[in-house]
Amino acid sequence: MIPYVREIDVEYGRCDQVSPLIRRVIAKNPGPFTYTGTGTYIVGHGEVAVIDPGPDQPEHLEAILAALQPGERVSHILVTHHHSDHSPLAGPLKARTGAAIYGCAIGMRAEESTIRTEAGADFGFAPDESLCGGGQVLKGPDWTLEAVATPGHTSNHICFALKEENAFFSGDHIMGWSTTVITPPDGDMTDYMQSLEKVKAGGYDVLWPTHGPPVRDVTAFIDAYIAHRRAREAQVLKAVADGYARIVEMVPVLYADIDPRLHPAAARSVLGHMIDLTRRGLVVTDGEPGIDSAYRPAA
């Protein structure tokens, strides 16, 4: 089982010094996809980077600015991906500070759907500086951040490694409180599994997700994350073998232990598995794999 980390002391708008170089301000947008809300990180002193400014809430913008010390300025605004609980406040923060926005532009527009699987998408997200592909190094007086491309949750997901603390800002790629939703077509299970292995290979001491508390037993946690996905994959394969041909039939069985409000999102994750399994020749369907397709075991 995944050793979830869920205990967090939340006071909306308060600035917490969570490590020598990291401050966090949590937005008041709790929910089934955001847990206690978006944790915006301020990195460094003097000239600082802001990671995932969050939803477009004027009170959260003011809380971020109030968290700055006298004489400090925001030099970089970093965004992990374009979901509406992460990126919309980047523009207003830029307008107030003059800092450039760094991230990866939207690679594709996910299909419109009546199924809500996330907090929503910010299709207007357009960074000033591109970090697609990862490897770029951004610096301040006392901090060094490397962009790490981690596609999977979205095609444009970027994480950030803080060299001075061997820390990793994991966005929605890895969260301590829950597994991550993979929603095709923008989300991709094949990419996601490869990105998990990439983060594990980084050997970080701590993960700072955008939602929830930090993960400190990093390798064991990622191993459990990977094992969970492989176990879910095995369950999906068994469900297909047992005659559950359609995703809508499988979800109540496979996700009986989670909040039913998350079942639509779970259905999209099962679709992510199905796309991956058809690529690997383990499951077949007529035509392209979709949410309403009928699946059967490969011969």
BELSUL-V851326 format. One record per run of one state. SS is the DSSP state (helix for helix, strand for strand, loop for the rest). FROM is the first residue (numbers start at 1). LEN is the number of residues. If there is no record, write none. Layout:
BEGIN
<<SS	FROM	LEN> <SS	FROM	LEN>>
END
This chain:
BEGIN
<<loop	1	14> <strand	15	5> <loop	20	2> <strand	22	5> <loop	27	4> <strand	31	1> <loop	32	3> <strand	35	1> <loop	36	3> <strand	39	5> <loop	44	3> <strand	47	5> <loop	52	6> <helix	58	9> <loop	67	6> <strand	73	6> <loop	79	4> <strand	83	1> <loop	84	5> <helix	89	9> <loop	98	2> <strand	100	4> <loop	104	17> <strand	121	1> <loop	122	7> <strand	129	2> <loop	131	6> <strand	137	3> <loop	140	4> <strand	144	6> <loop	150	8> <strand	158	5> <helix	163	3> <loop	166	1> <strand	167	5> <loop	172	17> <helix	189	13> <loop	202	4> <strand	206	4> <loop	210	5> <strand	215	1> <loop	216	2> <helix	218	24> <loop	242	5> <helix	247	8> <loop	255	5> <helix	260	20> <loop	280	3> <strand	283	3> <loop	286	9> <strand	295	3> <loop	298	2>>
END
